[in-house]
Amino acid sequence: MTKRARIGLIALASLFAISPASAHPHVWVKVTSELIYVPDGSITGIRQHWLFDDMFSAFAVQGLQGKEKGKYTREELAPIAKVNLESIKDYDYFTYATVDGKKTPLGDPLPDYSFDYKDEMLTLNFTLPFKQPLKAKNLKIEVYDPTYFIDFELAKEAPVSLVGAPPQCKLAVELPRELTYAQGKALSNNPEAATNWGAFFANKIMVTCP
């Protein structure tokens, strides 16, 4: 394994070395998503852009030498991007789809994944395809970390876009709820809830089509 890949692996491994019962965010990610449709109205996949916080970004590129100081190309960041995605495969890439009321698995990322580095922060770009194109009247996409070690937040401006979707399709976004102190304490004392703590803070993307 190359030094670059080891850096990425260490960075991601650190995210999950925590008990779900005591989980709280240590890494923050702002999410922008594109839902990709084809001309017949079927959805084929989800293009994700995850902007990591500056502290995680600094840790992830620690020791990485770019041709230009303080800057890194996609090619230089490619090994880290690969290891990062491999490290979250068992977590379904923190992206969960429900099509017409049925949970529908997404495939592994397409080969066009990449890391961008700008203003000292990393953005991970990747596309999760459905195993086959789907026509969905009611589509729900949730993005969250079950352990709540990573806090996912939808970007403030244009967090979600429909690419090539039929004009009749309607997009809605539901932000995570804010828990009261009493609700948080009750959840932390509930072992079953603690194993999926992050679901209470899920970002929900919903699309309805005729």
Contacts in CASP RR format, 6 or more apart in sequence:
PFRMAT RR
TARGET T0000
AUTHOR 0000-0000-0000
METHOD contacts of the structure
MODEL  1
MTKRARIGLIALASLFAISPASAHPHVWVKVTSELIYVPDGSITGIRQHW
LFDDMFSAFAVQGLQGKEKGKYTREELAPIAKVNLESIKDYDYFTYATVD
GKKTPLGDPLPDYSFDYKDEMLTLNFTLPFKQPLKAKNLKIEVYDPTYFI
DFELAKEAPVSLVGAPPQCKLAVELPRELTYAQGKALSNNPEAATNWGAF
FANKIMVTCP
1 9 0 8 1.000
2 79 0 8 1.000
3 63 0 8 1.000
4 64 0 8 1.000
4 76 0 8 1.000
4 79 0 8 1.000
4 80 0 8 1.000
5 79 0 8 1.000
5 80 0 8 1.000
5 82 0 8 1.000
5 83 0 8 1.000
7 60 0 8 1.000
7 61 0 8 1.000
7 62 0 8 1.000
7 63 0 8 1.000
7 64 0 8 1.000
7 80 0 8 1.000
8 60 0 8 1.000
8 79 0 8 1.000
8 80 0 8 1.000
8 83 0 8 1.000
8 84 0 8 1.000
8 87 0 8 1.000
9 83 0 8 1.000
9 87 0 8 1.000
11 56 0 8 1.000
11 59 0 8 1.000
11 60 0 8 1.000
11 80 0 8 1.000
11 84 0 8 1.000
12 83 0 8 1.000
12 84 0 8 1.000
12 87 0 8 1.000
12 88 0 8 1.000
13 87 0 8 1.000
14 59 0 8 1.000
15 26 0 8 1.000
15 27 0 8 1.000
15 87 0 8 1.000
15 149 0 8 1.000
15 150 0 8 1.000
16 147 0 8 1.000
16 149 0 8 1.000
18 26 0 8 1.000
18 147 0 8 1.000
18 149 0 8 1.000
20 146 0 8 1.000
20 147 0 8 1.000
20 148 0 8 1.000
20 194 0 8 1.000
20 195 0 8 1.000
20 196 0 8 1.000
20 197 0 8 1.000
21 188 0 8 1.000
21 191 0 8 1.000
21 194 0 8 1.000
22 188 0 8 1.000
23 147 0 8 1.000
23 148 0 8 1.000
23 149 0 8 1.000
23 194 0 8 1.000
23 197 0 8 1.000
23 198 0 8 1.000
24 148 0 8 1.000
24 149 0 8 1.000
25 148 0 8 1.000
25 149 0 8 1.000
25 150 0 8 1.000
25 151 0 8 1.000
26 149 0 8 1.000
26 150 0 8 1.000
27 52 0 8 1.000
27 53 0 8 1.000
27 56 0 8 1.000
27 149 0 8 1.000
27 150 0 8 1.000
27 151 0 8 1.000
28 52 0 8 1.000
28 53 0 8 1.000
28 56 0 8 1.000
28 150 0 8 1.000
28 151 0 8 1.000
28 153 0 8 1.000
29 50 0 8 1.000
29 51 0 8 1.000
29 52 0 8 1.000
29 53 0 8 1.000
29 150 0 8 1.000
29 151 0 8 1.000
29 152 0 8 1.000
29 153 0 8 1.000
30 50 0 8 1.000
30 51 0 8 1.000
30 153 0 8 1.000
30 154 0 8 1.000
30 155 0 8 1.000
31 48 0 8 1.000
31 49 0 8 1.000
31 50 0 8 1.000
31 51 0 8 1.000
31 143 0 8 1.000
31 152 0 8 1.000
31 153 0 8 1.000
31 154 0 8 1.000
31 155 0 8 1.000
31 159 0 8 1.000
31 203 0 8 1.000
32 48 0 8 1.000
32 49 0 8 1.000
32 51 0 8 1.000
32 154 0 8 1.000
32 155 0 8 1.000
32 158 0 8 1.000
32 159 0 8 1.000
32 160 0 8 1.000
33 46 0 8 1.000
33 47 0 8 1.000
33 48 0 8 1.000
33 49 0 8 1.000
33 141 0 8 1.000
33 143 0 8 1.000
33 159 0 8 1.000
33 160 0 8 1.000
33 161 0 8 1.000
33 205 0 8 1.000
34 46 0 8 1.000
34 47 0 8 1.000
34 49 0 8 1.000
34 160 0 8 1.000
34 161 0 8 1.000
34 162 0 8 1.000
34 163 0 8 1.000
35 43 0 8 1.000
35 45 0 8 1.000
35 46 0 8 1.000
35 47 0 8 1.000
35 139 0 8 1.000
35 141 0 8 1.000
35 160 0 8 1.000
35 161 0 8 1.000
35 162 0 8 1.000
35 163 0 8 1.000
35 165 0 8 1.000
35 205 0 8 1.000
35 207 0 8 1.000
36 43 0 8 1.000
36 44 0 8 1.000
36 45 0 8 1.000
36 46 0 8 1.000
36 47 0 8 1.000
36 127 0 8 1.000
36 163 0 8 1.000
36 164 0 8 1.000
37 43 0 8 1.000
37 44 0 8 1.000
37 162 0 8 1.000
37 163 0 8 1.000
37 164 0 8 1.000
37 165 0 8 1.000
37 166 0 8 1.000
38 44 0 8 1.000
38 133 0 8 1.000
38 164 0 8 1.000
39 164 0 8 1.000
40 133 0 8 1.000
40 135 0 8 1.000
41 135 0 8 1.000
41 164 0 8 1.000
41 165 0 8 1.000
41 166 0 8 1.000
41 209 0 8 1.000
42 133 0 8 1.000
42 134 0 8 1.000
42 135 0 8 1.000
43 130 0 8 1.000
43 133 0 8 1.000
43 134 0 8 1.000
43 135 0 8 1.000
43 136 0 8 1.000
43 139 0 8 1.000
43 165 0 8 1.000
44 129 0 8 1.000
44 130 0 8 1.000
44 133 0 8 1.000
45 106 0 8 1.000
45 127 0 8 1.000
45 128 0 8 1.000
45 129 0 8 1.000
45 130 0 8 1.000
46 95 0 8 1.000
46 97 0 8 1.000
46 106 0 8 1.000
46 127 0 8 1.000
46 128 0 8 1.000
46 141 0 8 1.000
47 125 0 8 1.000
47 126 0 8 1.000
47 127 0 8 1.000
47 163 0 8 1.000
48 93 0 8 1.000
48 95 0 8 1.000
48 124 0 8 1.000
48 125 0 8 1.000
48 126 0 8 1.000
48 127 0 8 1.000
48 128 0 8 1.000
48 143 0 8 1.000
49 123 0 8 1.000
49 124 0 8 1.000
49 125 0 8 1.000
50 123 0 8 1.000
50 124 0 8 1.000
50 125 0 8 1.000
50 152 0 8 1.000
51 121 0 8 1.000
51 122 0 8 1.000
51 123 0 8 1.000
51 155 0 8 1.000
52 60 0 8 1.000
52 121 0 8 1.000
52 122 0 8 1.000
52 123 0 8 1.000
52 124 0 8 1.000
53 121 0 8 1.000
54 120 0 8 1.000
54 121 0 8 1.000
56 122 0 8 1.000
57 117 0 8 1.000
57 120 0 8 1.000
57 121 0 8 1.000
57 122 0 8 1.000
58 120 0 8 1.000
60 80 0 8 1.000
60 84 0 8 1.000
60 122 0 8 1.000
61 72 0 8 1.000
61 77 0 8 1.000
61 80 0 8 1.000
61 117 0 8 1.000
61 122 0 8 1.000
64 72 0 8 1.000
64 76 0 8 1.000
64 77 0 8 1.000
64 80 0 8 1.000
66 72 0 8 1.000
66 73 0 8 1.000
66 76 0 8 1.000
67 73 0 8 1.000
67 76 0 8 1.000
70 120 0 8 1.000
71 117 0 8 1.000
72 115 0 8 1.000
72 117 0 8 1.000
74 114 0 8 1.000
74 115 0 8 1.000
74 116 0 8 1.000
77 114 0 8 1.000
77 115 0 8 1.000
77 116 0 8 1.000
77 117 0 8 1.000
77 122 0 8 1.000
78 114 0 8 1.000
78 115 0 8 1.000
80 115 0 8 1.000
81 113 0 8 1.000
81 114 0 8 1.000
81 115 0 8 1.000
81 124 0 8 1.000
81 126 0 8 1.000
82 113 0 8 1.000
84 115 0 8 1.000
84 124 0 8 1.000
85 93 0 8 1.000
85 109 0 8 1.000
85 113 0 8 1.000
85 124 0 8 1.000
85 126 0 8 1.000
88 94 0 8 1.000
89 108 0 8 1.000
91 145 0 8 1.000
91 146 0 8 1.000
92 105 0 8 1.000
92 106 0 8 1.000
93 106 0 8 1.000
93 109 0 8 1.000
93 126 0 8 1.000
93 128 0 8 1.000
94 143 0 8 1.000
94 144 0 8 1.000
94 145 0 8 1.000
94 150 0 8 1.000
94 152 0 8 1.000
95 106 0 8 1.000
95 128 0 8 1.000
95 141 0 8 1.000
95 142 0 8 1.000
95 143 0 8 1.000
96 103 0 8 1.000
96 141 0 8 1.000
96 142 0 8 1.000
96 143 0 8 1.000
96 144 0 8 1.000
97 103 0 8 1.000
97 104 0 8 1.000
97 105 0 8 1.000
97 106 0 8 1.000
97 130 0 8 1.000
97 139 0 8 1.000
97 140 0 8 1.000
97 141 0 8 1.000
97 142 0 8 1.000
98 104 0 8 1.000
98 139 0 8 1.000
98 140 0 8 1.000
98 141 0 8 1.000
98 142 0 8 1.000
99 134 0 8 1.000
99 136 0 8 1.000
99 138 0 8 1.000
99 139 0 8 1.000
100 136 0 8 1.000
100 137 0 8 1.000
100 138 0 8 1.000
100 139 0 8 1.000
101 138 0 8 1.000
101 140 0 8 1.000
104 130 0 8 1.000
104 134 0 8 1.000
105 131 0 8 1.000
106 128 0 8 1.000
106 129 0 8 1.000
106 130 0 8 1.000
106 131 0 8 1.000
107 128 0 8 1.000
107 129 0 8 1.000
107 130 0 8 1.000
107 131 0 8 1.000
108 128 0 8 1.000
109 126 0 8 1.000
109 127 0 8 1.000
109 128 0 8 1.000
110 126 0 8 1.000
110 127 0 8 1.000
110 128 0 8 1.000
110 129 0 8 1.000
112 125 0 8 1.000
112 126 0 8 1.000
112 127 0 8 1.000
113 124 0 8 1.000
113 125 0 8 1.000
113 126 0 8 1.000
113 127 0 8 1.000
114 124 0 8 1.000
114 125 0 8 1.000
114 126 0 8 1.000
115 122 0 8 1.000
115 123 0 8 1.000
115 124 0 8 1.000
115 125 0 8 1.000
116 122 0 8 1.000
116 123 0 8 1.000
116 125 0 8 1.000
117 123 0 8 1.000
135 209 0 8 1.000
136 207 0 8 1.000
136 209 0 8 1.000
137 208 0 8 1.000
137 209 0 8 1.000
137 210 0 8 1.000
138 206 0 8 1.000
138 207 0 8 1.000
138 208 0 8 1.000
139 206 0 8 1.000
139 207 0 8 1.000
139 208 0 8 1.000
139 209 0 8 1.000
140 204 0 8 1.000
140 205 0 8 1.000
140 206 0 8 1.000
141 204 0 8 1.000
141 205 0 8 1.000
141 206 0 8 1.000
142 199 0 8 1.000
142 202 0 8 1.000
142 203 0 8 1.000
142 204 0 8 1.000
142 205 0 8 1.000
143 152 0 8 1.000
143 154 0 8 1.000
143 202 0 8 1.000
143 203 0 8 1.000
143 205 0 8 1.000
144 152 0 8 1.000
144 176 0 8 1.000
144 198 0 8 1.000
144 199 0 8 1.000
144 201 0 8 1.000
144 202 0 8 1.000
144 203 0 8 1.000
145 151 0 8 1.000
145 152 0 8 1.000
145 198 0 8 1.000
146 195 0 8 1.000
146 196 0 8 1.000
146 197 0 8 1.000
146 198 0 8 1.000
146 199 0 8 1.000
147 197 0 8 1.000
147 198 0 8 1.000
148 197 0 8 1.000
148 198 0 8 1.000
148 201 0 8 1.000
151 201 0 8 1.000
152 201 0 8 1.000
152 203 0 8 1.000
153 203 0 8 1.000
154 160 0 8 1.000
154 173 0 8 1.000
154 175 0 8 1.000
154 203 0 8 1.000
159 173 0 8 1.000
160 171 0 8 1.000
160 173 0 8 1.000
160 205 0 8 1.000
162 169 0 8 1.000
162 171 0 8 1.000
162 207 0 8 1.000
165 207 0 8 1.000
165 209 0 8 1.000
166 209 0 8 1.000
166 210 0 8 1.000
168 209 0 8 1.000
168 210 0 8 1.000
169 207 0 8 1.000
169 208 0 8 1.000
169 209 0 8 1.000
169 210 0 8 1.000
170 207 0 8 1.000
170 208 0 8 1.000
170 209 0 8 1.000
171 205 0 8 1.000
171 206 0 8 1.000
171 207 0 8 1.000
172 205 0 8 1.000
172 206 0 8 1.000
172 207 0 8 1.000
172 208 0 8 1.000
173 203 0 8 1.000
173 204 0 8 1.000
173 205 0 8 1.000
173 206 0 8 1.000
174 203 0 8 1.000
174 204 0 8 1.000
174 206 0 8 1.000
175 203 0 8 1.000
176 200 0 8 1.000
176 201 0 8 1.000
176 202 0 8 1.000
176 203 0 8 1.000
177 200 0 8 1.000
177 201 0 8 1.000
179 187 0 8 1.000
179 200 0 8 1.000
187 193 0 8 1.000
187 194 0 8 1.000
187 197 0 8 1.000
187 200 0 8 1.000
188 194 0 8 1.000
193 200 0 8 1.000
END
